[in-house]
Amino acid sequence: MGFHTLMYHEIREKGTFDTQNPSPILVKQSYEDALPTKLFCDFTDFKAQMDFLEKENYHTLTLQEIKDFYQKGKDLPEKSVLLTFDDAYQSIYKYAYPILQQKNFHAVCFVVKGWLFDQIKEFDPRQSIVMAKSELEKMRDVFELANHTENLHQRYSDGSIGMQKVSVEELNQDLASCGQYVDQADVFAYPFGIYEQMDVKRLAKLNIHYAFTTVAGENTGQTPVLTLHRDTVWYGCTLQEFKAILE
C-alpha cells in the first residue's frame, strides 16, 4: 500500500489572469521570478477535484501518518492522499482553505519563511503574492507547515538553485531558521523540484528526514524518503486526468 502526493501552487477563477504568460511573484525577500501557468489550478477544477476526493472517501494524510508509515510500518488508511501547497500564495487562503475546511480535509503548506510578509497585501490575481504570517496562522486548523527554506528558494540561469550555492553550514542555518517557524522542521520540499544526489546527502546530514520532489508517481514503503514523489496538478487538468493520477 502507498499514497500519492498532490502538488498545488496557485488557484484562480477563470478570466482573472493571463494564462499566456508566467505570473510575476511578489515576496518579502528581495527576489524576482515568475510562476508558470502550468502551476496554477482553475478554481472550478479545484473544487471538482476536492468534491471527488470527498465522494470517493479519500483520507487526507497528515505528515505524522506518513512518518509512522515509514518509521513504524503502520498501515495507511485505504485511499490515502497527501495534499501539498507550495510557497504560501494568497490564493490558497482565499480559495483552497474554505473548501478544505468545509470538508474537514488536512493539507500541508511548504513555507519559504523569508517570503512571508509582515503586513497583508491586497489580493491581485495578476500577481502571485505570498501571504502575510497572520493569514497563514488563520489556516492552522487545516494546514500544517513544513520546510521550504528561509531565503534559498531562488533559481539561477545555470539551472542551479539557492541551496546549491551555499556551504553546508549556511544551508543548516537557513533550514534551522525556517524549521523554528514551521510545524515539521524535518520535512522538506526541494525548491523548483531541483536536486542532485549531493543535495540529498547534505539534507541527510542536516536532520531533514523526509523530502519531496516533483517527480510524479506513487510513494510506497520502498520509496527513498529523501526523494518522495509528488504529482503536479497542472492548469487545465481534467477530472479524468485527475482520477488517473490517483490510480
CYANA upper distance limits for C-alpha pairs under 8 A (distance plus 0.5 A):
  1 MET  CA     75 ASP  CA      8.15
  1 MET  CA     76 LEU  CA      7.92
  1 MET  CA    220 THR  CA      6.90
  1 MET  CA    221 GLY  CA      8.16
  2 GLY  CA     76 LEU  CA      7.99
  2 GLY  CA     80 SER  CA      8.29
  2 GLY  CA    218 GLU  CA      6.94
  2 GLY  CA    219 ASN  CA      5.82
  2 GLY  CA    220 THR  CA      4.81
  2 GLY  CA    221 GLY  CA      7.31
  3 PHE  CA     79 LYS  CA      8.10
  3 PHE  CA     80 SER  CA      6.09
  3 PHE  CA     81 VAL  CA      6.03
  3 PHE  CA     82 LEU  CA      7.80
  3 PHE  CA    218 GLU  CA      6.16
  3 PHE  CA    219 ASN  CA      5.80
  3 PHE  CA    220 THR  CA      7.24
  4 HIS  CA     80 SER  CA      7.87
  4 HIS  CA     81 VAL  CA      5.73
  4 HIS  CA     82 LEU  CA      6.86
  4 HIS  CA    217 GLY  CA      7.33
  4 HIS  CA    218 GLU  CA      5.36
  4 HIS  CA    219 ASN  CA      6.58
  4 HIS  CA    229 HIS  CA      8.04
  4 HIS  CA    230 ARG  CA      7.36
  4 HIS  CA    231 ASP  CA      7.69
  4 HIS  CA    246 LEU  CA      6.91
  5 THR  CA     81 VAL  CA      6.36
  5 THR  CA     82 LEU  CA      5.06
  5 THR  CA     83 LEU  CA      6.50
  5 THR  CA     84 THR  CA      7.50
  5 THR  CA    218 GLU  CA      8.08
  5 THR  CA    219 ASN  CA      8.39
  5 THR  CA    229 HIS  CA      7.28
  5 THR  CA    230 ARG  CA      5.26
  5 THR  CA    231 ASP  CA      6.42
  6 LEU  CA     81 VAL  CA      7.91
  6 LEU  CA     82 LEU  CA      6.69
  6 LEU  CA     83 LEU  CA      5.63
  6 LEU  CA     84 THR  CA      6.40
  6 LEU  CA    230 ARG  CA      6.26
  6 LEU  CA    231 ASP  CA      5.43
  6 LEU  CA    232 THR  CA      6.58
  6 LEU  CA    233 VAL  CA      7.04
  7 MET  CA     83 LEU  CA      7.12
  7 MET  CA     84 THR  CA      5.54
  7 MET  CA     85 PHE  CA      6.33
  7 MET  CA     86 ASP  CA      7.86
  7 MET  CA    230 ARG  CA      6.69
  7 MET  CA    231 ASP  CA      6.29
  7 MET  CA    232 THR  CA      5.33
  7 MET  CA    233 VAL  CA      6.51
  8 TYR  CA     39 LEU  CA      7.23
  8 TYR  CA     40 PHE  CA      7.71
  8 TYR  CA     41 CYS  CA      7.85
  8 TYR  CA     83 LEU  CA      8.50
  8 TYR  CA     84 THR  CA      6.72
  8 TYR  CA     85 PHE  CA      5.22
  8 TYR  CA     86 ASP  CA      6.96
  8 TYR  CA    232 THR  CA      7.15
  8 TYR  CA    233 VAL  CA      6.67
  8 TYR  CA    234 TRP  CA      8.49
  9 HIS  CA     39 LEU  CA      6.33
  9 HIS  CA     40 PHE  CA      6.65
  9 HIS  CA     41 CYS  CA      8.33
  9 HIS  CA     85 PHE  CA      5.86
  9 HIS  CA     86 ASP  CA      5.68
  9 HIS  CA     87 ASP  CA      7.41
  9 HIS  CA     88 ALA  CA      8.23
  9 HIS  CA     89 TYR  CA      7.55
  9 HIS  CA     92 ILE  CA      8.31
 10 GLU  CA     39 LEU  CA      7.07
 10 GLU  CA     40 PHE  CA      5.15
 10 GLU  CA     41 CYS  CA      6.67
 10 GLU  CA     89 TYR  CA      6.99
 10 GLU  CA     91 SER  CA      6.50
 10 GLU  CA     92 ILE  CA      7.18
 10 GLU  CA    128 SER  CA      8.02
 11 ILE  CA     40 PHE  CA      6.02
 11 ILE  CA     41 CYS  CA      5.24
 11 ILE  CA     42 ASP  CA      6.20
 11 ILE  CA     43 PHE  CA      6.21
 11 ILE  CA     46 PHE  CA      8.26
 11 ILE  CA     91 SER  CA      6.10
 11 ILE  CA     92 ILE  CA      7.25
 11 ILE  CA     95 TYR  CA      7.28
 11 ILE  CA     96 ALA  CA      8.10
 12 ARG  CA     16 THR  CA      7.33
 12 ARG  CA     17 PHE  CA      7.89
 12 ARG  CA     40 PHE  CA      7.63
 12 ARG  CA     41 CYS  CA      6.92
 12 ARG  CA     42 ASP  CA      5.71
 12 ARG  CA     43 PHE  CA      5.89
 12 ARG  CA     91 SER  CA      7.66
 12 ARG  CA     95 TYR  CA      8.50
 12 ARG  CA    125 PRO  CA      7.55
 13 GLU  CA     42 ASP  CA      6.31
 13 GLU  CA     43 PHE  CA      5.66
 13 GLU  CA     44 THR  CA      7.75
 14 LYS  CA     42 ASP  CA      6.94
 14 LYS  CA     43 PHE  CA      7.98
 16 THR  CA    125 PRO  CA      6.53
 16 THR  CA    126 ARG  CA      7.65
 17 PHE  CA    125 PRO  CA      6.33
 17 PHE  CA    126 ARG  CA      5.66
 18 ASP  CA     22 PRO  CA      8.28
 18 ASP  CA     23 SER  CA      8.07
 18 ASP  CA    126 ARG  CA      7.56
 19 THR  CA     37 THR  CA      6.31
 20 GLN  CA     37 THR  CA      7.87
 21 ASN  CA     36 PRO  CA      7.65
 21 ASN  CA     37 THR  CA      7.46
 22 PRO  CA     34 ALA  CA      5.87
 22 PRO  CA     35 LEU  CA      5.63
 22 PRO  CA     36 PRO  CA      4.88
 22 PRO  CA     37 THR  CA      6.26
 23 SER  CA     34 ALA  CA      5.48
 23 SER  CA     35 LEU  CA      5.42
 23 SER  CA     36 PRO  CA      6.92
 23 SER  CA     37 THR  CA      7.73
 23 SER  CA    126 ARG  CA      7.23
 23 SER  CA    127 GLN  CA      6.09
 23 SER  CA    128 SER  CA      6.59
 24 PRO  CA     32 GLU  CA      7.97
 24 PRO  CA     33 ASP  CA      6.46
 24 PRO  CA     34 ALA  CA      4.59
 24 PRO  CA     35 LEU  CA      6.82
 24 PRO  CA    126 ARG  CA      8.40
 24 PRO  CA    127 GLN  CA      5.88
 24 PRO  CA    128 SER  CA      6.50
 25 ILE  CA     32 GLU  CA      7.11
 25 ILE  CA     33 ASP  CA      6.28
 25 ILE  CA     34 ALA  CA      5.83
 25 ILE  CA     35 LEU  CA      7.21
 25 ILE  CA    127 GLN  CA      6.39
 25 ILE  CA    128 SER  CA      4.96
 25 ILE  CA    129 ILE  CA      6.28
 25 ILE  CA    130 VAL  CA      8.24
 26 LEU  CA     32 GLU  CA      7.86
 26 LEU  CA    127 GLN  CA      7.47
 26 LEU  CA    128 SER  CA      6.53
 26 LEU  CA    129 ILE  CA      5.22
 26 LEU  CA    130 VAL  CA      6.89
 27 VAL  CA     31 TYR  CA      7.64
 27 VAL  CA    115 TRP  CA      5.31
 27 VAL  CA    116 LEU  CA      7.15
 27 VAL  CA    117 PHE  CA      7.49
 27 VAL  CA    129 ILE  CA      6.91
 27 VAL  CA    130 VAL  CA      6.15
 28 LYS  CA    114 GLY  CA      7.11
 28 LYS  CA    115 TRP  CA      5.20
 28 LYS  CA    116 LEU  CA      6.36
 28 LYS  CA    117 PHE  CA      5.76
 29 GLN  CA    114 GLY  CA      6.28
 29 GLN  CA    115 TRP  CA      5.77
 29 GLN  CA    151 ASN  CA      7.86
 31 TYR  CA    154 GLN  CA      8.00
 34 ALA  CA    128 SER  CA      8.47
 35 LEU  CA     39 LEU  CA      7.44
 35 LEU  CA    128 SER  CA      7.83
 36 PRO  CA     40 PHE  CA      8.08
 37 THR  CA    235 TYR  CA      7.01
 38 LYS  CA    234 TRP  CA      5.41
 38 LYS  CA    235 TYR  CA      5.26
 39 LEU  CA    232 THR  CA      8.01
 39 LEU  CA    233 VAL  CA      7.89
 39 LEU  CA    234 TRP  CA      6.05
 39 LEU  CA    235 TYR  CA      6.76
 40 PHE  CA    234 TRP  CA      6.90
 40 PHE  CA    235 TYR  CA      5.62
 41 CYS  CA     45 ASP  CA      7.38
 41 CYS  CA     46 PHE  CA      6.88
 41 CYS  CA    233 VAL  CA      7.68
 41 CYS  CA    234 TRP  CA      6.85
 41 CYS  CA    235 TYR  CA      5.28
 41 CYS  CA    236 GLY  CA      7.56
 41 CYS  CA    237 CYS  CA      8.44
 42 ASP  CA     46 PHE  CA      6.62
 42 ASP  CA    235 TYR  CA      7.06
 42 ASP  CA    236 GLY  CA      7.61
 43 PHE  CA     47 LYS  CA      6.72
 43 PHE  CA     95 TYR  CA      7.61
 44 THR  CA     48 ALA  CA      6.77
 45 ASP  CA     49 GLN  CA      6.63
 45 ASP  CA    236 GLY  CA      8.36
 45 ASP  CA    237 CYS  CA      8.14
 45 ASP  CA    238 THR  CA      7.87
 45 ASP  CA    239 LEU  CA      7.96
 46 PHE  CA     50 MET  CA      6.76
 46 PHE  CA     96 ALA  CA      8.41
 47 LYS  CA     51 ASP  CA      6.52
 47 LYS  CA     99 ILE  CA      7.74
 48 ALA  CA     52 PHE  CA      6.62
 48 ALA  CA    239 LEU  CA      7.81
 49 GLN  CA     53 LEU  CA      6.91
 49 GLN  CA    239 LEU  CA      7.11
 49 GLN  CA    242 PHE  CA      7.68
 50 MET  CA     54 GLU  CA      6.73
 50 MET  CA     99 ILE  CA      8.29
 50 MET  CA    100 LEU  CA      8.26
 51 ASP  CA     55 LYS  CA      6.52
 52 PHE  CA     56 GLU  CA      6.51
 53 LEU  CA     57 ASN  CA      6.61
 53 LEU  CA     58 TYR  CA      5.62
 54 GLU  CA     58 TYR  CA      6.55
 54 GLU  CA    103 LYS  CA      7.75
 57 ASN  CA     79 LYS  CA      7.79
 58 TYR  CA     78 GLU  CA      8.04
 58 TYR  CA     79 LYS  CA      5.46
 58 TYR  CA     80 SER  CA      6.20
 58 TYR  CA     81 VAL  CA      7.32
 59 HIS  CA     77 PRO  CA      7.19
 59 HIS  CA     78 GLU  CA      7.82
 59 HIS  CA     79 LYS  CA      6.55
 59 HIS  CA     80 SER  CA      5.17
 59 HIS  CA     81 VAL  CA      6.67
 59 HIS  CA    105 PHE  CA      8.46
 60 THR  CA     80 SER  CA      6.46
 60 THR  CA     81 VAL  CA      5.64
 60 THR  CA     82 LEU  CA      6.08
 60 THR  CA     83 LEU  CA      7.29
 60 THR  CA    105 PHE  CA      6.37
 60 THR  CA    106 HIS  CA      5.96
 60 THR  CA    107 ALA  CA      7.61
 61 LEU  CA     65 GLU  CA      6.88
 61 LEU  CA     66 ILE  CA      7.77
 61 LEU  CA     80 SER  CA      6.83
 61 LEU  CA     81 VAL  CA      6.36
 61 LEU  CA     82 LEU  CA      5.52
 61 LEU  CA     83 LEU  CA      8.04
 61 LEU  CA    106 HIS  CA      7.00
 61 LEU  CA    107 ALA  CA      7.92
 62 THR  CA     66 ILE  CA      7.21
 62 THR  CA     82 LEU  CA      7.72
 62 THR  CA    106 HIS  CA      7.09
 62 THR  CA    107 ALA  CA      7.63
 62 THR  CA    108 VAL  CA      8.27
 63 LEU  CA     67 LYS  CA      6.71
 63 LEU  CA    108 VAL  CA      8.41
 63 LEU  CA    184 GLN  CA      8.45
 64 GLN  CA     68 ASP  CA      6.62
 65 GLU  CA     69 PHE  CA      6.63
 65 GLU  CA     76 LEU  CA      7.73
 66 ILE  CA     70 TYR  CA      6.92
 66 ILE  CA     76 LEU  CA      8.41
 67 LYS  CA     71 GLN  CA      6.22
 67 LYS  CA     72 LYS  CA      8.23
 68 ASP  CA     72 LYS  CA      5.48
 68 ASP  CA     73 GLY  CA      6.91
 68 ASP  CA     74 LYS  CA      6.18
 69 PHE  CA     73 GLY  CA      5.28
 69 PHE  CA     74 LYS  CA      5.12
 69 PHE  CA     75 ASP  CA      6.61
 69 PHE  CA     76 LEU  CA      7.16
 69 PHE  CA    221 GLY  CA      8.09
 70 TYR  CA     74 LYS  CA      8.04
 70 TYR  CA    221 GLY  CA      6.95
 76 LEU  CA     80 SER  CA      7.23
 82 LEU  CA    107 ALA  CA      7.35
 82 LEU  CA    108 VAL  CA      8.31
 83 LEU  CA    106 HIS  CA      7.80
 83 LEU  CA    107 ALA  CA      5.39
 83 LEU  CA    108 VAL  CA      6.70
 84 THR  CA    107 ALA  CA      6.34
 84 THR  CA    108 VAL  CA      5.23
 84 THR  CA    109 CYS  CA      6.27
 84 THR  CA    110 PHE  CA      7.79
 85 PHE  CA     92 ILE  CA      8.22
 85 PHE  CA    107 ALA  CA      8.18
 85 PHE  CA    108 VAL  CA      6.73
 85 PHE  CA    109 CYS  CA      5.29
 85 PHE  CA    110 PHE  CA      6.80
 86 ASP  CA    109 CYS  CA      6.23
 86 ASP  CA    110 PHE  CA      5.34
 86 ASP  CA    111 VAL  CA      7.17
 87 ASP  CA    109 CYS  CA      7.71
 87 ASP  CA    110 PHE  CA      6.38
 87 ASP  CA    111 VAL  CA      5.69
 87 ASP  CA    112 VAL  CA      6.36
 87 ASP  CA    130 VAL  CA      7.55
 87 ASP  CA    148 HIS  CA      8.13
 88 ALA  CA     92 ILE  CA      7.40
 88 ALA  CA    109 CYS  CA      6.96
 88 ALA  CA    110 PHE  CA      7.58
 88 ALA  CA    111 VAL  CA      6.47
 88 ALA  CA    112 VAL  CA      8.21
 88 ALA  CA    116 LEU  CA      8.46
 88 ALA  CA    130 VAL  CA      6.13
 88 ALA  CA    131 MET  CA      6.47
 88 ALA  CA    136 LEU  CA      8.03
 89 TYR  CA     93 TYR  CA      8.12
 89 TYR  CA    128 SER  CA      6.94
 89 TYR  CA    129 ILE  CA      6.09
 89 TYR  CA    130 VAL  CA      4.65
 89 TYR  CA    131 MET  CA      6.08
 90 GLN  CA     94 LYS  CA      6.82
 90 GLN  CA    123 PHE  CA      7.45
 90 GLN  CA    128 SER  CA      8.11
 90 GLN  CA    129 ILE  CA      6.41
 90 GLN  CA    130 VAL  CA      5.97
 90 GLN  CA    131 MET  CA      5.45
 91 SER  CA     95 TYR  CA      6.07
 91 SER  CA     96 ALA  CA      7.66
 92 ILE  CA     96 ALA  CA      5.28
 92 ILE  CA     97 TYR  CA      6.51
 93 TYR  CA     97 TYR  CA      5.60
 93 TYR  CA     98 PRO  CA      8.06
 93 TYR  CA    135 GLU  CA      7.62
 93 TYR  CA    136 LEU  CA      8.00
 93 TYR  CA    139 MET  CA      7.74
 94 LYS  CA     98 PRO  CA      7.85
 95 TYR  CA     99 ILE  CA      7.61
 96 ALA  CA    100 LEU  CA      6.65
 97 TYR  CA    101 GLN  CA      6.41
 97 TYR  CA    139 MET  CA      7.32
 97 TYR  CA    142 VAL  CA      7.84
 98 PRO  CA    102 GLN  CA      6.57
 99 ILE  CA    103 LYS  CA      6.83
100 LEU  CA    104 ASN  CA      6.51
100 LEU  CA    105 PHE  CA      5.46
100 LEU  CA    106 HIS  CA      7.56
100 LEU  CA    142 VAL  CA      7.49
101 GLN  CA    105 PHE  CA      6.66
101 GLN  CA    141 ASP  CA      8.25
101 GLN  CA    142 VAL  CA      6.61
104 ASN  CA    142 VAL  CA      7.99
105 PHE  CA    142 VAL  CA      7.15
106 HIS  CA    142 VAL  CA      5.60
106 HIS  CA    143 PHE  CA      6.67
107 ALA  CA    142 VAL  CA      6.60
107 ALA  CA    143 PHE  CA      5.34
107 ALA  CA    144 GLU  CA      7.04
108 VAL  CA    143 PHE  CA      5.66
108 VAL  CA    144 GLU  CA      5.48
108 VAL  CA    145 LEU  CA      6.27
108 VAL  CA    146 ALA  CA      7.41
109 CYS  CA    143 PHE  CA      6.82
109 CYS  CA    144 GLU  CA      6.79
109 CYS  CA    145 LEU  CA      5.45
109 CYS  CA    146 ALA  CA      6.65
110 PHE  CA    145 LEU  CA      6.41
110 PHE  CA    146 ALA  CA      5.26
110 PHE  CA    147 ASN  CA      6.08
110 PHE  CA    148 HIS  CA      5.79
110 PHE  CA    188 PHE  CA      7.86
110 PHE  CA    189 ALA  CA      7.19
111 VAL  CA    145 LEU  CA      6.98
111 VAL  CA    146 ALA  CA      6.62
111 VAL  CA    147 ASN  CA      6.32
111 VAL  CA    148 HIS  CA      5.62
111 VAL  CA    149 THR  CA      7.82
111 VAL  CA    178 CYS  CA      8.47
111 VAL  CA    182 VAL  CA      8.04
112 VAL  CA    116 LEU  CA      7.60
112 VAL  CA    147 ASN  CA      7.65
112 VAL  CA    148 HIS  CA      5.48
112 VAL  CA    149 THR  CA      5.78
112 VAL  CA    150 GLU  CA      5.59
112 VAL  CA    151 ASN  CA      7.44
112 VAL  CA    153 HIS  CA      7.49
112 VAL  CA    178 CYS  CA      7.82
113 LYS  CA    148 HIS  CA      8.18
113 LYS  CA    149 THR  CA      7.24
113 LYS  CA    150 GLU  CA      5.02
113 LYS  CA    151 ASN  CA      7.70
113 LYS  CA    178 CYS  CA      6.11
113 LYS  CA    181 TYR  CA      8.03
114 GLY  CA    150 GLU  CA      5.29
114 GLY  CA    151 ASN  CA      5.77
115 TRP  CA    130 VAL  CA      7.25
115 TRP  CA    150 GLU  CA      8.05
115 TRP  CA    151 ASN  CA      8.01
116 LEU  CA    130 VAL  CA      6.67
116 LEU  CA    131 MET  CA      6.31
116 LEU  CA    132 ALA  CA      5.68
116 LEU  CA    133 LYS  CA      6.44
117 PHE  CA    121 LYS  CA      8.40
117 PHE  CA    130 VAL  CA      7.66
117 PHE  CA    131 MET  CA      6.74
117 PHE  CA    132 ALA  CA      4.71
117 PHE  CA    133 LYS  CA      6.88
118 ASP  CA    132 ALA  CA      5.91
118 ASP  CA    133 LYS  CA      6.80
118 ASP  CA    134 SER  CA      8.32
119 GLN  CA    132 ALA  CA      6.11
119 GLN  CA    133 LYS  CA      8.35
119 GLN  CA    134 SER  CA      8.39
120 ILE  CA    131 MET  CA      7.17
120 ILE  CA    132 ALA  CA      5.53
120 ILE  CA    134 SER  CA      8.13
120 ILE  CA    135 GLU  CA      7.91
121 LYS  CA    129 ILE  CA      8.11
121 LYS  CA    131 MET  CA      7.94
121 LYS  CA    132 ALA  CA      7.91
123 PHE  CA    129 ILE  CA      7.75
124 ASP  CA    128 SER  CA      8.21
124 ASP  CA    129 ILE  CA      8.00
131 MET  CA    135 GLU  CA      6.52
131 MET  CA    136 LEU  CA      7.06
132 ALA  CA    136 LEU  CA      7.11
133 LYS  CA    137 GLU  CA      6.66
134 SER  CA    138 LYS  CA      7.04
135 GLU  CA    139 MET  CA      7.60
136 LEU  CA    140 ARG  CA      7.64
139 MET  CA    143 PHE  CA      6.32
140 ARG  CA    144 GLU  CA      6.75
144 GLU  CA    182 VAL  CA      8.25
144 GLU  CA    183 ASP  CA      6.66
144 GLU  CA    184 GLN  CA      8.12
145 LEU  CA    182 VAL  CA      5.40
145 LEU  CA    183 ASP  CA      5.67
145 LEU  CA    184 GLN  CA      6.82
146 ALA  CA    179 GLY  CA      8.14
146 ALA  CA    182 VAL  CA      5.87
146 ALA  CA    183 ASP  CA      6.55
146 ALA  CA    184 GLN  CA      5.36
146 ALA  CA    185 ALA  CA      6.54
146 ALA  CA    186 ASP  CA      8.20
146 ALA  CA    187 VAL  CA      6.20
146 ALA  CA    188 PHE  CA      6.78
147 ASN  CA    175 LEU  CA      7.63
147 ASN  CA    178 CYS  CA      6.70
147 ASN  CA    179 GLY  CA      6.66
147 ASN  CA    182 VAL  CA      7.06
147 ASN  CA    184 GLN  CA      7.37
147 ASN  CA    185 ALA  CA      6.17
147 ASN  CA    186 ASP  CA      7.61
147 ASN  CA    187 VAL  CA      6.36
147 ASN  CA    188 PHE  CA      5.17
147 ASN  CA    189 ALA  CA      7.19
148 HIS  CA    153 HIS  CA      7.85
148 HIS  CA    175 LEU  CA      8.44
148 HIS  CA    178 CYS  CA      8.05
148 HIS  CA    188 PHE  CA      6.23
148 HIS  CA    189 ALA  CA      6.01
148 HIS  CA    190 TYR  CA      7.40
148 HIS  CA    191 PRO  CA      7.21
149 THR  CA    153 HIS  CA      6.93
149 THR  CA    174 ASP  CA      6.65
149 THR  CA    175 LEU  CA      5.83
149 THR  CA    178 CYS  CA      6.33
150 GLU  CA    174 ASP  CA      6.03
150 GLU  CA    175 LEU  CA      7.04
150 GLU  CA    177 SER  CA      7.10
150 GLU  CA    178 CYS  CA      5.55
151 ASN  CA    174 ASP  CA      7.35
152 LEU  CA    161 ILE  CA      7.94
152 LEU  CA    162 GLY  CA      5.00
152 LEU  CA    163 MET  CA      5.85
152 LEU  CA    174 ASP  CA      8.06
153 HIS  CA    161 ILE  CA      7.53
153 HIS  CA    162 GLY  CA      6.44
153 HIS  CA    163 MET  CA      7.90
153 HIS  CA    191 PRO  CA      6.03
153 HIS  CA    192 PHE  CA      8.40
154 GLN  CA    161 ILE  CA      5.95
154 GLN  CA    162 GLY  CA      5.48
154 GLN  CA    191 PRO  CA      8.10
155 ARG  CA    159 GLY  CA      7.27
155 ARG  CA    160 SER  CA      6.40
155 ARG  CA    161 ILE  CA      4.74
155 ARG  CA    162 GLY  CA      6.64
155 ARG  CA    192 PHE  CA      8.45
156 TYR  CA    160 SER  CA      6.03
156 TYR  CA    161 ILE  CA      6.51
156 TYR  CA    162 GLY  CA      8.35
160 SER  CA    164 GLN  CA      7.06
160 SER  CA    165 LYS  CA      8.24
160 SER  CA    194 ILE  CA      8.10
161 ILE  CA    165 LYS  CA      7.34
161 ILE  CA    191 PRO  CA      7.94
161 ILE  CA    194 ILE  CA      7.75
162 GLY  CA    166 VAL  CA      7.50
163 MET  CA    171 LEU  CA      6.87
164 GLN  CA    199 ASP  CA      7.69
166 VAL  CA    170 GLU  CA      6.36
166 VAL  CA    171 LEU  CA      6.70
167 SER  CA    171 LEU  CA      6.63
168 VAL  CA    172 ASN  CA      6.52
168 VAL  CA    202 ARG  CA      7.44
169 GLU  CA    173 GLN  CA      6.81
170 GLU  CA    174 ASP  CA      6.74
171 LEU  CA    175 LEU  CA      6.63
172 ASN  CA    176 ALA  CA      6.45
172 ASN  CA    206 LEU  CA      6.71
173 GLN  CA    177 SER  CA      6.62
174 ASP  CA    178 CYS  CA      6.92
175 LEU  CA    179 GLY  CA      6.33
175 LEU  CA    185 ALA  CA      8.28
176 ALA  CA    180 GLN  CA      6.70
176 ALA  CA    185 ALA  CA      7.93
177 SER  CA    181 TYR  CA      7.57
178 CYS  CA    182 VAL  CA      6.91
178 CYS  CA    185 ALA  CA      7.77
179 GLY  CA    183 ASP  CA      7.95
179 GLY  CA    184 GLN  CA      7.50
179 GLY  CA    185 ALA  CA      4.54
179 GLY  CA    186 ASP  CA      7.86
180 GLN  CA    185 ALA  CA      7.46
185 ALA  CA    208 ILE  CA      7.99
186 ASP  CA    207 ASN  CA      6.72
186 ASP  CA    208 ILE  CA      4.78
186 ASP  CA    209 HIS  CA      5.87
186 ASP  CA    210 TYR  CA      6.94
187 VAL  CA    208 ILE  CA      6.62
187 VAL  CA    209 HIS  CA      6.76
187 VAL  CA    210 TYR  CA      5.30
187 VAL  CA    211 ALA  CA      6.27
188 PHE  CA    208 ILE  CA      7.39
188 PHE  CA    210 TYR  CA      6.66
188 PHE  CA    211 ALA  CA      5.00
188 PHE  CA    212 PHE  CA      6.75
189 ALA  CA    193 GLY  CA      7.90
189 ALA  CA    211 ALA  CA      5.84
189 ALA  CA    212 PHE  CA      5.13
189 ALA  CA    213 THR  CA      6.80
190 TYR  CA    194 ILE  CA      6.56
190 TYR  CA    195 TYR  CA      7.17
190 TYR  CA    211 ALA  CA      7.48
190 TYR  CA    212 PHE  CA      6.83
190 TYR  CA    213 THR  CA      6.35
192 PHE  CA    214 THR  CA      8.39
193 GLY  CA    212 PHE  CA      8.48
193 GLY  CA    213 THR  CA      5.61
193 GLY  CA    214 THR  CA      5.47
193 GLY  CA    215 VAL  CA      8.28
194 ILE  CA    213 THR  CA      8.09
195 TYR  CA    199 ASP  CA      6.43
195 TYR  CA    200 VAL  CA      7.88
196 GLU  CA    200 VAL  CA      7.21
197 GLN  CA    201 LYS  CA      6.76
198 MET  CA    202 ARG  CA      6.71
199 ASP  CA    203 LEU  CA      6.66
200 VAL  CA    204 ALA  CA      6.80
200 VAL  CA    226 LEU  CA      6.90
200 VAL  CA    227 THR  CA      8.24
201 LYS  CA    205 LYS  CA      7.04
202 ARG  CA    206 LEU  CA      6.94
203 LEU  CA    207 ASN  CA      7.13
203 LEU  CA    208 ILE  CA      5.81
203 LEU  CA    209 HIS  CA      8.32
204 ALA  CA    208 ILE  CA      6.19
204 ALA  CA    209 HIS  CA      7.16
204 ALA  CA    226 LEU  CA      8.28
209 HIS  CA    225 VAL  CA      7.49
209 HIS  CA    226 LEU  CA      7.18
210 TYR  CA    225 VAL  CA      5.58
210 TYR  CA    226 LEU  CA      5.45
210 TYR  CA    227 THR  CA      8.18
210 TYR  CA    228 LEU  CA      8.02
211 ALA  CA    225 VAL  CA      6.86
211 ALA  CA    226 LEU  CA      4.85
211 ALA  CA    227 THR  CA      6.18
211 ALA  CA    228 LEU  CA      6.60
212 PHE  CA    226 LEU  CA      7.21
212 PHE  CA    227 THR  CA      6.11
212 PHE  CA    228 LEU  CA      5.14
212 PHE  CA    229 HIS  CA      6.52
212 PHE  CA    230 ARG  CA      7.13
213 THR  CA    227 THR  CA      6.25
213 THR  CA    228 LEU  CA      6.35
213 THR  CA    229 HIS  CA      6.04
213 THR  CA    230 ARG  CA      6.56
214 THR  CA    229 HIS  CA      6.68
214 THR  CA    230 ARG  CA      5.46
214 THR  CA    231 ASP  CA      7.03
214 THR  CA    232 THR  CA      7.49
215 VAL  CA    228 LEU  CA      8.42
215 VAL  CA    229 HIS  CA      5.64
215 VAL  CA    230 ARG  CA      6.19
215 VAL  CA    231 ASP  CA      7.31
216 ALA  CA    229 HIS  CA      5.92
216 ALA  CA    230 ARG  CA      5.61
216 ALA  CA    231 ASP  CA      5.02
216 ALA  CA    232 THR  CA      7.71
217 GLY  CA    229 HIS  CA      6.06
217 GLY  CA    230 ARG  CA      7.06
217 GLY  CA    231 ASP  CA      6.97
218 GLU  CA    229 HIS  CA      6.98
218 GLU  CA    230 ARG  CA      8.38
219 ASN  CA    223 THR  CA      6.21
219 ASN  CA    228 LEU  CA      6.91
219 ASN  CA    229 HIS  CA      6.54
223 THR  CA    227 THR  CA      7.89
223 THR  CA    228 LEU  CA      6.88
224 PRO  CA    228 LEU  CA      6.82
231 ASP  CA    245 ILE  CA      7.71
233 VAL  CA    237 CYS  CA      6.98
233 VAL  CA    242 PHE  CA      7.84
237 CYS  CA    241 GLU  CA      6.51
237 CYS  CA    242 PHE  CA      6.91
238 THR  CA    242 PHE  CA      6.61
239 LEU  CA    243 LYS  CA      6.61
240 GLN  CA    244 ALA  CA      6.75
241 GLU  CA    245 ILE  CA      6.90
242 PHE  CA    246 LEU  CA      7.39
243 LYS  CA    247 GLU  CA      7.08
